[in-house]
Amino acid sequence: MKIVSNNSELDSLVFEWKSLGYKVGFVPTMGALHQGHMSLVRLSRSDNPKTIVSIFVNPTQFNDTKDLEKYPRTPEADVSMLENEGVDLVFYPEVETIYPDKNLHEFNLDGLDLPMEGKFRPGHFDGVADVVYRLFSMVKPDRAYFGEKDYQQLKIIQQMTKDANLPVEIHSGDIIREADGLAMSSRNVRLSEDERMHANQIFAILKAFDSDKFQNSPKQGEKYLEEKLNAIKHLKTEYVSIVEDETMKEPDSLLNDVSYRICVAVWCGDVRLIDNLRFVISNNY
């Protein structure tokens, strides 16, 4: 496994691979890797002869400098995990490599950046779209892989890729969970022992939600979920949103045989956790 930090080395290796006809898969990460990331690596390796993983904690997507400072960094463990998974190249750039200029690229995100994360983290998705665009431009992958835990981010990256007319296929991977249901996240290591014991209730409450009861009033369903989550020790909801799976728009009612998704951001102590769950109304009234 090769580790490179500059664009020229990266470009040389990718050019060599593509000249030999190899397809390149790409998994962008911010490090502090876990099995959720590894599941994306395995998807890439199953689809492509060559797989690149980037590790870059992107400062432009943090609207809170304290959150950026607290973001976990485990470089040695990350490299070991990636080598064990058979990754071909790790791109480990410095900030100056990614941002030789300070001008953010602008994209038509079709309003996907406005609700939920966009509402509570202003500027976040501008930074996400820009850094992924820059990484795609440097890595030149044929396929890129993102997890569904950050579902709104996934939809925005799909839209950015389409708007910029980039020749990259965007693939998604399922949410990988701990044995008790908590979605795997690099932030989970910041939970105290007692907070960790209660954090699994986020998924438990989403999973137990009876969407049929709120078919005509999804807003009431959101309120119900907020109350259930807020009743758990350490938990405080930032948002609960029921959206159409494809458009990310909030529906006035839930239609049969349409795919929806409950998206939540929940504070557990001073750690912000996000999760989502897809569901389909399948009853017949």
TIMIKE-376826 format. One record per residue: residue number from 1; residue in three letters; chain; x, y, z of N, C-alpha, C, O in turn. Coordinates in steps of 0.02 Angstrom, whole numbers, plus 50000, padded with zeros to 5 digits. Each point is the difference from the previous one (the first is absolute). Layout:
BEGIN
   num   residu   chaine    n_px    n_py    n_pz   ca_px   ca_py   ca_pz    c_px    c_py    c_pz    o_px    o_py    o_pz
   NUM      ALA        A       X       Y       Z       X       Y       Z       X       Y       Z       X       Y       Z
...
% end
This chain:
BEGIN
   num   residu   chaine    n_px    n_py    n_pz   ca_px   ca_py   ca_pz    c_px    c_py    c_pz    o_px    o_py    o_pz
     1      MET        A   50042   49940   50000   49958   50060   50000   50044   50062   50000   50046   50006   50040
     2      LYS        A   49939   50040   49915   50038   50062   49996   49963   50056   50038   49939   50002   50001
     3      ILE        A   50099   50042   50029   49973   50059   50034   50031   50061   49967   50061   50008   50001
     4      VAL        A   49898   50036   49971   50025   50060   49968   49964   50061   50028   49943   49996   50021
     5      SER        A   50091   50060   49978   49971   50061   50027   49998   50057   49950   49969   50051   50012
     6      ASN        A   50065   49939   49931   50000   50056   49951   49965   49978   49936   49995   49941   49984
     7      ASN        A   49983   50109   49980   49959   49989   49941   50039   49968   49943   49972   49961   49962
     8      SER        A   50092   50055   50031   50039   49974   49944   50010   49925   50006   49994   49964   49950
     9      GLU        A   50021   50011   50110   50008   49927   50010   49933   49965   49986   49999   49948   49967
    10      LEU        A   49948   50080   50060   49933   49972   49989   49984   49997   49926   49979   49948   49975
    11      ASP        A   50032   50106   49990   49984   50005   49929   50039   49949   49960   49974   49969   49953
    12      SER        A   50090   50022   50064   50043   49953   49964   49976   49928   50007   49998   49963   49952
    13      LEU        A   49983   50018   50109   49977   49932   50012   49933   49986   49967   49991   49948   49969
    14      VAL        A   49963   50099   50036   49934   49991   49969   50007   49997   49925   49966   49959   49967
    15      PHE        A   50077   50082   50004   50011   49999   49928   50027   49932   49978   49980   49972   49949
    16      GLU        A   50067   50001   50091   50028   49934   49984   49947   49946   50001   49996   49959   49955
    17      TRP        A   49962   50042   50097   49947   49949   50005   49951   50005   49942   49982   49950   49970
    18      LYS        A   49998   50111   50015   49949   50008   49947   50029   49983   49931   49964   49978   49956
    19      SER        A   50101   50034   50035   50031   49982   49937   50002   49925   49990   50005   49975   49944
    20      LEU        A   49990   49988   50112   49998   49926   49997   49928   49975   49997   49988   49940   49999
    21      GLY        A   49964   50107   50001   49930   49981   49994   49965   49986   50065   49944   49975   50000
    22      TYR        A   50088   50042   50057   49969   49987   50065   49948   50053   50017   50011   50060   49990
    23      LYS        A   49932   49918   50035   49951   50046   50029   50021   50016   50072   50029   49958   50035
    24      VAL        A   49957   50104   49986   50021   50023   50066   49940   50016   50043   49958   50041   49980
    25      GLY        A   50038   49927   50078   49948   50016   50049   50029   50046   50053   50060   49997   50015
    26      PHE        A   49897   50045   50014   50023   50051   50047   49953   50005   50060   49940   50004   49992
    27      VAL        A   50090   49996   50068   49962   50008   50061   50028   50061   50037   50052   49994   50032
    28      PRO        A   49915   50064   49965   50023   50058   50038   49981   49993   50074   49943   49983   50015
    29      THR        A   50104   50031   50029   49985   49997   50072   50034   50059   50036   50042   50035   49972
    30      MET        A   49938   49974   50091   50034   50048   50043   50038   49963   50055   50017   50029   50052
    31      GLY        A   49998   49907   49936   50039   49962   50048   49958   49976   50059   49939   49999   49998
    32      ALA        A   50096   49982   50057   49968   49969   50058   49955   49943   49975   49941   49996   50015
    33      LEU        A   50089   49960   49946   49964   49950   49962   49969   49945   50043   50026   49983   50054
    34      HIS        A   49918   49991   49922   49965   49945   50034   49972   49953   49947   50014   50008   49940
    35      GLN        A   49947   49943   50082   49976   49950   49953   49951   50027   49948   49991   49970   49947
    36      GLY        A   49978   50087   50067   49959   50032   49949   50042   50020   49940   49981   49988   49943
    37      HIS        A   50077   50042   50071   50046   50018   49946   50026   49937   49964   50005   49998   49939
    38      MET        A   50010   49950   50101   50027   49939   49970   49949   49967   49954   50019   49969   49950
    39      SER        A   49917   50037   50066   49949   49972   49956   50001   50034   49931   49988   49967   49949
    40      LEU        A   50026   50098   50050   50005   50036   49937   50064   49979   49962   49999   49994   49939
    41      VAL        A   50054   49996   50098   50062   49977   49970   49989   49932   49966   50023   49988   49944
    42      ARG        A   49940   49968   50091   49987   49933   49971   49957   50005   49937   50010   49963   49952
    43      LEU        A   49941   50082   50049   49959   50011   49940   50044   50022   49942   49994   49975   49944
    44      SER        A   50051   50073   50069   50044   50025   49948   50045   49945   49973   50009   49993   49939
    45      ARG        A   50018   49967   50106   50047   49948   49978   49964   49945   49961   50030   49969   49956
    46      SER        A   49906   50021   50059   49962   49950   49962   49982   50025   49930   49988   49959   49955
    47      ASP        A   50011   50107   50036   49980   50029   49936   50058   50021   49956   49993   50006   49939
    48      ASN        A   50066   50006   50092   50055   50032   49964   50066   49965   50012   50012   49976   50056
    49      PRO        A   50032   50021   49894   50066   49971   50010   50044   50042   50048   50045   49973   50032
    50      LYS        A   49941   50092   49972   50041   50044   50043   49954   50042   50044   49948   50025   49978
    51      THR        A   50071   49982   50085   49961   50040   50048   50045   50051   50035   50054   49983   50025
    52      ILE        A   49922   50079   49976   50034   50055   50034   49956   50023   50057   49939   50006   49992
    53      VAL        A   50090   50006   50066   49965   50030   50057   50036   50065   50018   50061   50001   50007
    54      SER        A   49901   50053   50001   50030   50062   50023   49983   50010   50074   49947   49981   50023
    55      ILE        A   50100   50049   50012   49990   50019   50070   50015   50074   50005   50057   50022   49994
    56      PHE        A   49890   50017   50017   50008   50073   50003   49944   50029   50042   49941   49995   49981
    57      VAL        A   50076   50034   50076   49951   50034   50042   49989   50069   49970   50041   50045   50007
    58      ASN        A   49903   49962   49959   49988   50060   49960   49975   50059   50043   49945   49997   50027
    59      PRO        A   50096   50055   49980   49980   50055   50044   49940   50041   49975   49965   50030   50041
    60      THR        A   50023   49971   49894   49947   50044   49974   49930   49974   50013   49952   50036   49989
    61      GLN        A   50041   49901   50033   49933   49974   50013   49982   50002   50074   49947   49976   50020
    62      PHE        A   50097   50053   50021   49986   50009   50071   49979   50072   50012   50041   50046   49991
    63      ASN        A   49897   49964   50030   49979   50068   50017   50015   50016   50074   49986   50056   50023
    64      ASP        A   50041   49896   50013   50019   50009   50070   50074   49980   50007   50017   49941   49992
    65      THR        A   50026   50107   50022   50072   49985   50004   50016   49952   50057   50048   49961   49995
    66      LYS        A   49912   50040   50058   50011   49953   50055   49986   49928   49978   50035   49954   50020
    67      ASP        A   49914   50037   49937   49985   49934   49974   50057   49975   49957   50017   49941   50002
    68      LEU        A   50013   50103   49959   50058   49982   49959   50058   49978   50044   50033   49951   49986
    69      GLU        A   49980   50087   50068   50055   49983   50045   49989   49933   50035   50048   49963   50012
    70      LYS        A   49889   50022   50004   49984   49938   50036   49996   49939   49955   49998   49944   50024
    71      TYR        A   49999   50067   49910   49990   49943   49956   50057   49950   50009   50058   50018   49996
    72      PRO        A   49925   49918   50016   50053   49951   50016   50047   49988   49942   49979   49999   49942
    73      ARG        A   50085   49991   50074   50050   49987   49949   50042   49940   50023   50031   50001   50053
    74      THR        A   49969   49946   49906   50035   49937   50018   50039   49975   49939   49985   49947   49973
    75      PRO        A   50066   50091   50006   50034   49984   49936   50032   49931   49998   49994   49965   49949
    76      GLU        A   50039   50014   50104   50034   49935   49998   49950   49943   49995   50009   49953   49960
    77      ALA        A   49937   50050   50080   49949   49948   49997   49966   50000   49932   49984   49947   49973
    78      ASP        A   50004   50112   49999   49968   50006   49935   50041   49964   49946   49973   49960   49962
    79      VAL        A   50091   50055   50036   50044   49971   49949   50002   49924   50007   50000   49964   49951
    80      SER        A   50003   50012   50111   50002   49928   50013   49936   49966   49975   50003   49947   49968
    81      MET        A   49939   50083   50046   49937   49971   49977   49997   49997   49924   49978   49950   49972
    82      LEU        A   50043   50103   49996   49996   50003   49927   50048   49950   49967   49984   49970   49949
    83      GLU        A   50074   50022   50081   50048   49951   49973   49972   49930   50007   50008   49959   49955
    84      ASN        A   49960   50027   50102   49970   49933   50010   49943   49986   49951   49987   49942   49984
    85      GLU        A   49981   50111   49992   49944   49992   49952   50024   49998   49928   49959   49991   49955
    86      GLY        A   50106   50015   50034   50025   49995   49932   49993   50062   49957   49998   49996   49939
    87      VAL        A   49998   50062   50093   49996   50063   49964   50065   50011   49962   50054   49985   50025
    88      ASP        A   49941   50042   49915   50059   50010   49958   50037   50064   50015   50062   50002   49998
    89      LEU        A   49900   50051   50019   50032   50065   50010   49961   50041   50051   49938   50002   49997
    90      VAL        A   50097   50029   50048   49970   50047   50047   50024   50070   49982   50060   50014   49998
    91      PHE        A   49892   50030   49990   50016   50070   49985   49991   50039   50065   49945   50006   50026
    92      TYR        A   50111   50022   50000   50001   50032   50066   50024   50073   49991   50056   50016   50021
    93      PRO        A   49903   50026   49949   50024   50068   49982   50000   50048   50059   49964   49991   50049
    94      GLU        A   50077   50060   49945   49997   50057   50046   49947   50049   49975   49977   49996   49943
    95      VAL        A   50004   50050   50100   49949   50050   49982   50021   50039   49938   49959   50015   49957
    96      GLU        A   50105   50002   50040   50025   50041   49944   49995   49963   49933   49993   50031   49948
    97      THR        A   50010   49902   50055   49994   49961   49938   49929   50003   49973   49989   50006   49940
    98      ILE        A   49963   49989   50105   49929   50001   49980   49978   50071   49983   49961   50010   49954
    99      TYR        A   50064   50038   50084   49978   50069   49992   50058   50046   49981   50022   50040   50042
   100      PRO        A   50003   49955   49897   50051   50049   49978   49969   50070   49992   50035   50050   49999
   101      ASP        A   49898   49951   49996   49964   50064   49999   49943   49995   50050   49982   49945   50022
   102      LYS        A   49989   50111   49996   49947   50001   50051   49930   50010   49970   49952   50010   50037
   103      ASN        A   50044   49987   49898   49935   50011   49967   49961   49935   49996   50022   49952   49967
   104      LEU        A   49920   50046   50066   49958   49941   49997   49965   49996   49932   49976   50051   49974
   105      HIS        A   50021   49889   49998   49962   49990   49939   49926   50001   50017   49980   49976   50053
   106      GLU        A   49981   50052   49903   49928   50004   50011   49964   49951   49954   50018   49991   49942
   107      PHE        A   49930   49976   50085   49963   49951   49963   49925   50011   50009   49979   50029   50050
   108      ASN        A   49983   49948   49902   49927   50000   50007   49982   49936   50038   49999   49946   49971
   109      LEU        A   49986   50062   50092   49984   49942   50042   49925   49987   50004   49978   49958   50039
   110      ASP        A   49984   50077   49921   49928   49987   49991   49962   50003   50067   49951   49964   50009
   111      GLY        A   50073   50078   50038   49965   50008   50063   50012   49944   50050   49975   50002   50056
   112      LEU        A   50064   49947   49925   50013   49944   50045   50040   50020   50061   49999   49966   50051
   113      ASP        A   50036   50090   49944   50044   50023   50054   49964   50044   50051   50031   50021   50049
   114      LEU        A   49905   49993   49941   49966   50049   50044   49970   49972   50063   50006   50031   50053
   115      PRO        A   49960   49911   49946   49969   49975   50061   50050   49962   50044   50058   49991   49982
   116      MET        A   49918   49986   50075   50036   49954   50045   50070   50024   50015   50010   50050   50034
   117      GLU        A   50041   49913   49942   50069   50019   50015   50016   50071   49975   50035   50037   50034
   118      GLY        A   49938   49981   49908   50012   50066   49973   49972   50055   50044   50030   50054   50005
   119      LYS        A   49914   49933   50026   49968   50050   50044   50040   50011   50063   50008   50056   50023
   120      PHE        A   50018   49889   50006   50033   50006   50064   50076   50006   49995   50034   50016   50049
   121      ARG        A   49993   49972   49891   50072   50007   49990   50012   50042   49937   50022   49974   49949
   122      PRO        A   49963   50090   50055   50006   50043   49940   50070   49998   49970   50050   50006   50036
   123      GLY        A   49952   49985   49898   50064   49997   49965   50031   49931   49998   50048   49989   49963
   124      HIS        A   49924   49965   50075   50029   49933   50004   50003   49967   49932   50052   49974   49980
   125      PHE        A   49892   50026   49984   49999   49964   49936   50037   50037   49945   50020   49969   49950
   126      ASP        A   49990   50097   50056   50043   50035   49954   50071   49970   50004   50033   49989   49950
   127      GLY        A   49988   50000   50113   50067   49971   50011   50004   49928   49977   50051   49980   49972
   128      VAL        A   49896   49981   50040   50000   49930   49978   50003   49995   49925   50042   49964   49973
   129      ALA        A   49914   50072   49992   49998   49996   49927   50066   50022   49970   50025   49970   49953
   130      ASP        A   50004   50083   50075   50063   50027   49973   50057   49951   50010   50038   49988   49953
   131      VAL        A   49969   49983   50107   50057   49956   50012   49994   49935   49960   50050   49974   49976
   132      VAL        A   49889   50000   50016   49991   49939   49961   50016   50014   49927   50031   49959   49966
   133      TYR        A   49947   50099   50009   50017   50020   49931   50076   50003   49991   50026   49975   49951
   134      ARG        A   50009   50055   50097   50073   50005   49996   50033   49931   50002   50046   49986   49962
   135      LEU        A   49929   49971   50083   50028   49933   50005   49987   49960   49936   50045   49965   49976
   136      PHE        A   49895   50040   49997   49986   49966   49937   50046   50025   49944   50024   49960   49960
   137      SER        A   49989   50104   50039   50043   50029   49948   50072   49974   50006   50035   49993   49950
   138      MET        A   49986   49994   50112   50068   49976   50011   50006   49924   49990   50046   49976   49967
   139      VAL        A   49906   49987   50062   50004   49927   49998   49978   49972   49933   50025   49948   49977
   140      LYS        A   49928   50086   49991   49972   49978   49935   49972   49929   50003   50018   49958   49959
   141      PRO        A   49939   50028   50090   49974   49931   50006   49947   49985   49947   49969   50045   49972
   142      ASP        A   50021   49891   50016   49944   49979   49958   49937   49992   50042   49945   50013   49977
   143      ARG        A   50065   49965   50086   49944   49990   50046   50020   50026   50069   50058   49994   50020
   144      ALA        A   49893   50035   50016   50013   50024   50068   49945   49973   50046   49944   49990   49978
   145      TYR        A   50074   50000   50086   49956   49964   50046   49988   50042   50063   50047   50025   50032
   146      PHE        A   49889   49981   49986   49979   50039   50058   49948   49961   50040   49959   49964   49971
   147      GLY        A   50042   50044   50095   49953   49964   50042   49933   50035   50006   49996   50061   49996
   148      GLU        A   49952   49900   50015   49932   50028   50006   49987   50031   50069   49948   50031   50010
   149      LYS        A   50098   49962   50037   49988   50034   50064   49996   50075   49990   49957   50034   50029
   150      ASP        A   50087   49992   49929   49997   50071   49980   49958   50005   49937   50026   50016   49946
   151      TYR        A   49909   49971   50061   49958   49992   49940   49992   50065   49962   50003   50000   49938
   152      GLN        A   49987   50056   50097   49993   50064   49966   50064   50016   49963   49999   50026   49944
   153      GLN        A   50057   49960   50087   50065   50011   49967   50005   49958   49936   50024   50024   49949
   154      LEU        A   49955   49913   50055   50001   49957   49941   49960   50030   49943   50024   50001   49943
   155      LYS        A   49916   50024   50071   49958   50029   49948   50032   50063   49971   49996   50013   49940
   156      ILE        A   50036   50026   50102   50033   50062   49977   50060   49983   49956   50012   50035   49950
   157      ILE        A   50027   49914   50067   50057   49981   49959   49977   49974   49933   50031   50013   49949
   158      GLN        A   49914   49950   50051   49971   49978   49936   49981   50060   49957   50013   50001   49940
   159      GLN        A   49956   50049   50091   49979   50059   49963   50060   50042   49977   50000   50024   49944
   160      MET        A   50050   49983   50099   50060   50038   49981   50035   49967   49940   50021   50034   49954
   161      THR        A   49984   49900   50048   50033   49963   49946   49962   50009   49935   50030   50008   49947
   162      LYS        A   49904   49992   50057   49959   50011   49941   50007   50071   49975   50008   50012   49940
   163      ASP        A   49989   50037   50106   50004   50070   49980   50067   50017   49969   50004   50039   49952
   164      ALA        A   50050   49932   50074   50067   50013   49974   50018   49955   49941   50053   50007   49970
   165      ASN        A   49901   49948   50012   50009   49955   49943   50065   49960   50007   50038   49994   49953
   166      LEU        A   49972   49978   50107   50060   49960   50013   49989   49928   49981   49945   49973   50012
   167      PRO        A   50104   49994   49958   49992   49930   49978   50013   49951   50057   50042   49955   49994
   168      VAL        A   49922   50053   50061   50009   49958   50059   49933   49968   50018   49950   50035   50008
   169      GLU        A   50050   49899   49999   49940   49966   50024   49999   50004   50077   50049   49983   50033
   170      ILE        A   49894   50039   49995   49994   50004   50072   49962   49939   50026   49944   49987   49979
   171      HIS        A   50089   49975   50065   49970   49940   50029   49990   50010   50075   50040   50035   50032
   172      SER        A   49908   49935   49995   49986   50008   50071   50007   49933   50036   49990   49947   49971
   173      GLY        A   50027   50057   50093   50005   49941   50042   49952   50005   50059   49986   50055   50024
   174      ASP        A   49988   49888   49998   49953   49998   50055   50031   50028   50064   50061   49999   50009
   175      ILE        A   49896   50025   50036   50023   50021   50067   50025   49938   50037   49965   49950   50004
   176      ILE        A   50095   50054   50023   50027   49946   50041   49991   50018   50073   50017   50055   50021
   177      ARG        A   49955   49898   50017   49981   50015   50069   50038   49956   50050   50024   49945   49983
   178      GLU        A   49982   50081   50078   50025   49960   50055   49948   49945   50015   49944   50002   49975
   179      ALA        A   50075   49950   50066   49955   49944   50016   49934   50024   50030   49949   49968   49992
   180      ASP        A   50053   50088   50044   49939   50026   50032   49962   50050   49957   49951   50029   50022
   181      GLY        A   50072   49981   49915   49963   50042   49953   50028   50069   49989   49981   50032   49951
   182      LEU        A   50063   49992   50091   50028   50067   49990   50039   50003   49935   50043   49958   49988
   183      ALA        A   49941   50092   49971   50036   50008   49936   50073   50015   50014   50017   50043   50041
   184      MET        A   50027   49921   49925   50072   50011   50010   50019   50070   49976   49979   50022   49947
   185      SER        A   50059   50012   50094   50022   50068   49985   50067   50013   50034   50013   49974   50055
   186      SER        A   50028   50066   49913   50064   50018   50031   49990   50038   50065   50044   50001   50043
   187      ARG        A   49898   50031   49965   49986   50039   50060   49981   49957   50060   50000   50025   50056
   188      ASN        A   49983   49912   49932   49976   49958   50055   50053   49992   50055   49982   49989   50058
   189      VAL        A   50081   50016   49925   50053   49992   50050   49999   50055   50052   50029   49993   50054
   190      ARG        A   49937   50063   49931   49997   50056   50046   49944   49992   50052   49995   50040   50046
   191      LEU        A   49963   49909   49946   49946   49989   50047   50027   49972   50065   50044   49957   50000
   192      SER        A   49929   50067   50057   50018   49970   50064   49968   49931   50004   49957   49983   49959
   193      GLU        A   50063   49978   50090   49972   49932   50008   49924   50003   50010   49963   49960   49971
   194      ASP        A   50014   50087   50070   49928   50005   50012   49963   50026   49939   49945   49976   49984
   195      GLU        A   50084   50072   49980   49969   50025   49939   49994   49945   49947   49950   49994   49966
   196      ARG        A   50103   49966   50030   50001   49946   49950   49944   49950   50015   49972   49971   49953
   197      MET        A   50012   50018   50110   49948   49952   50019   49931   50023   49977   49956   49959   49989
   198      HIS        A   50035   50107   50004   49935   50027   49980   49997   50019   49926   49945   50008   49972
   199      ALA        A   50112   49999   49996   50001   50022   49930   49967   49949   49953   49975   50019   49947
   200      ASN        A   50024   49918   50073   49969   49949   49957   49925   50009   49994   49968   49970   49957
   201      GLN        A   50003   50071   50086   49928   50011   49997   49979   50041   49939   49941   50000   49981
   202      ILE        A   50106   50034   49989   49984   50038   49939   49972   49953   49947   49946   50010   49974
   203      PHE        A   50092   49937   50011   49978   49952   49949   49940   49960   50024   49954   49986   49961
   204      ALA        A   50045   49996   50103   49944   49961   50026   49933   50037   49990   49950   49970   49982
   205      ILE        A   50051   50096   50030   49939   50040   49993   49981   50008   49927   49941   49995   49982
   206      LEU        A   50108   50015   49975   49985   50004   49928   49971   49935   49974   49952   49999   49962
   207      LYS        A   50077   49946   50060   49979   49934   49976   49929   49983   50024   49963   49966   49965
   208      ALA        A   50019   50059   50094   49934   49984   50028   49945   50046   49974   49941   49990   50015
   209      PHE        A   50077   50061   49946   49951   50049   49977   49948   49968   49955   50017   49966   49951
   210      ASP        A   49920   50043   50066   49944   49973   49961   49977   50053   49950   49956   50041   50016
   211      SER        A   50074   49958   49925   49986   50053   49951   49928   49999   49976   49973   50052   49980
   212      ASP        A   49994   49890   50022   49931   49995   49977   49954   50047   50040   49951   50026   49973
   213      LYS        A   50064   49983   50091   49958   50042   50043   50004   50074   49980   49956   50039   50018
   214      PHE        A   50096   49979   49947   50011   50071   49984   49997   50012   49924   50030   50048   49975
   215      GLN        A   49934   49908   49989   49998   50005   49928   49972   50067   49977   50022   50028   49950
   216      ASN        A   49930   49998   50086   49969   50063   49982   50030   50061   50036   49979   50057   49989
   217      SER        A   50068   49930   50055   50028   50055   50039   50074   49987   50018   50016   49990   50058
   218      PRO        A   50028   50009   49891   50071   49987   50015   50031   50050   50048   50046   49984   50036
   219      LYS        A   49928   50079   49965   50026   50049   50048   49987   49977   50072   50042   50010   50044
   220      GLN        A   49900   49961   49966   49985   49973   50066   50046   49941   50016   50019   49989   50058
   221      GLY        A   49998   49973   49891   50048   49946   50009   50068   50025   50022   50032   49970   50042
   222      GLU        A   49990   50085   49928   50064   50031   50020   49997   50022   50073   50047   49989   50037
   223      LYS        A   49897   50042   49982   49992   50023   50069   50001   49942   50049   50031   50004   50053
   224      TYR        A   49936   49941   49928   49999   49940   50041   50071   49974   50011   50018   49982   50056
   225      LEU        A   50021   50014   49890   50068   49975   50005   50044   50046   50042   50041   49976   50039
   226      GLU        A   49950   50089   49953   50038   50048   50042   49987   49987   50074   50046   49999   50040
   227      GLU        A   49891   49993   49977   49982   49989   50071   50030   49935   50026   50024   49998   50057
   228      LYS        A   49974   49949   49902   50028   49936   50021   50076   50005   50011   50027   49975   50049
   229      LEU        A   50007   50059   49904   50072   50007   50006   50020   50044   50059   50046   49984   50037
   230      ASN        A   49919   50071   49971   50017   50047   50054   49985   49971   50069   50025   50026   50051
   231      ALA        A   49936   49921   49952   49985   49969   50064   50057   49954   50025   50000   49978   50057
   232      ILE        A   50048   50009   49899   50056   49957   50017   50056   50041   50032   50016   50055   49977
   233      LYS        A   50013   49919   50077   50055   50034   50034   50056   50016   49951   50019   49959   49959
   234      HIS        A   50008   50101   50046   50055   50027   49960   49981   50022   49930   50038   50036   49968
   235      LEU        A   49903   49945   50007   49982   50015   49931   49960   50065   49994   49956   50013   50041
   236      LYS        A   50060   50026   49908   49964   50061   49984   49999   50008   49924   50052   50007   49968
   237      THR        A   49888   49992   50002   49996   50003   49928   50016   50070   49974   49981   50051   50030
   238      GLU        A   50054   49951   49914   50009   50063   49963   49948   50005   49945   49970   50052   49989
   239      TYR        A   50020   49892   49976   49944   49997   49953   49978   49928   49990   50040   49954   50008
   240      VAL        A   49898   50038   49975   49972   49937   49975   49962   50018   49937   49956   50043   50002
   241      SER        A   50060   49924   49943   49968   50018   49936   49982   49937   49961   50042   49957   49990
   242      ILE        A   49896   50039   49990   49977   49946   49956   49998   50028   49929   49965   50048   49986
   243      VAL        A   50074   49921   49969   50008   50026   49933   49990   49945   49948   50007   49941   50015
   244      GLU        A   49977   50080   49924   49999   49954   49944   50071   49978   49985   50047   50040   50000
   245      ASP        A   49962   49896   49989   50066   49971   49993   50041   50032   49944   50060   50012   50008
   246      GLU        A   49909   50001   49936   50036   50025   49942   50008   50076   50000   50054   50025   49986
   247      THR        A   49892   50010   50029   50001   50073   49994   50023   50035   50063   50019   50058   49998
   248      MET        A   49979   49908   50059   50015   50028   50066   49950   50053   50021   50014   50039   50046
   249      LYS        A   49928   49963   49922   49949   50049   50018   49953   49971   50053   49987   49940   50000
   250      GLU        A   49988   50104   50044   49954   49977   50052   49930   49995   49970   49974   50049   49974
   251      PRO        A   49994   49892   50030   49934   49990   49971   49944   50025   50046   50008   50002   50061
   252      ASP        A   49935   50016   49909   49941   50018   50039   49964   49938   50026   49967   50001   50052
   253      SER        A   50041   49944   49911   49972   49936   50021   50044   49944   49972   50041   50012   49955
   254      LEU        A   49952   49929   50072   50041   49944   49981   49960   49954   49954   49948   49973   50020
   255      LEU        A   50077   50018   49919   49964   49961   49950   50023   49927   50002   50056   49984   50018
   256      ASN        A   49898   49972   49964   50016   49929   49996   50055   49987   49948   50002   50032   49947
   257      ASP        A   50042   49921   50069   50051   49975   49954   50049   50055   49978   50030   49994   49947
   258      VAL        A   49979   50057   50093   50050   50052   49989   50053   49994   50055   49983   49988   50058
   259      SER        A   50080   50019   49923   50055   49994   50047   50011   50066   50036   50010   50052   49968
   260      TYR        A   49990   49946   50099   50014   50058   50042   50059   49985   50046   50023   49943   50005
   261      ARG        A   50000   50109   50028   50056   49991   50046   49991   50047   50060   49986   50059   49992
   262      ILE        A   50024   49913   50068   50003   50042   50060   50072   50018   50010   50043   49957   50006
   263      CYS        A   49971   50108   49996   50068   50025   50012   50002   50038   50066   49956   50041   50013
   264      VAL        A   50094   49945   50028   50004   50033   50066   50071   50023   50014   50049   49969   49979
   265      ALA        A   49955   50087   50058   50063   50020   50032   49984   50006   50074   49954   50035   50019
   266      VAL        A   50086   49932   50021   49986   49996   50072   50065   50013   50038   50052   49970   49985
   267      TRP        A   49944   50075   50063   50057   50011   50045   49997   49948   50055   49949   49991   50033
   268      CYS        A   50107   49975   49978   50007   49955   50057   50056   50029   50042   50059   49992   49985
   269      GLY        A   49922   50043   50068   50049   50041   50036   50023   50055   49953   49959   50037   49974
   270      ASP        A   50107   49969   50015   50025   50051   49954   50024   49970   49934   50039   50031   49964
   271      VAL        A   49936   49909   50021   50017   49966   49937   49938   49999   49955   49947   49977   50020
   272      ARG        A   50062   50048   49920   49944   50003   49953   49999   49938   49956   50049   49986   49965
   273      LEU        A   49896   49976   50037   49994   49938   49963   49944   50007   49948   49949   50031   50013
   274      ILE        A   50062   49940   49929   49947   49999   49949   49984   49928   49982   50042   49955   50006
   275      ASP        A   49897   50035   49971   49978   49933   49980   49941   50008   49953   49971   50054   49995
   276      ASN        A   50011   49893   49970   49940   50001   49959   49976   49929   49989   50037   49952   50008
   277      LEU        A   49900   50043   49972   49970   49935   49988   49950   50006   49943   49955   50042   50002
   278      ARG        A   50052   49915   49949   49953   49999   49943   49938   49960   50018   50005   49949   50036
   279      PHE        A   49937   50073   49940   49939   49961   50009   49954   50010   49941   50005   50049   49964
   280      VAL        A   49949   49905   50028   49950   50003   49946   49932   49986   50030   49991   49951   50036
   281      ILE        A   49960   50091   49949   49931   49988   50019   49972   49947   49952   49999   50010   49939
   282      SER        A   49979   49935   50089   49977   49946   49955   49930   49976   50017   49977   49950   49973
   283      ASN        A   49988   50085   50073   49933   49978   50017   49950   50022   49946   50017   50040   49956
   284      ASN        A   49925   49935   50047   49947   50017   49952   49937   50022   50038   49966   49959   50030
   285      TYR        A   50021   50105   49967   49940   50026   50033   49941   49996   49953   49944   50019   50018
% end
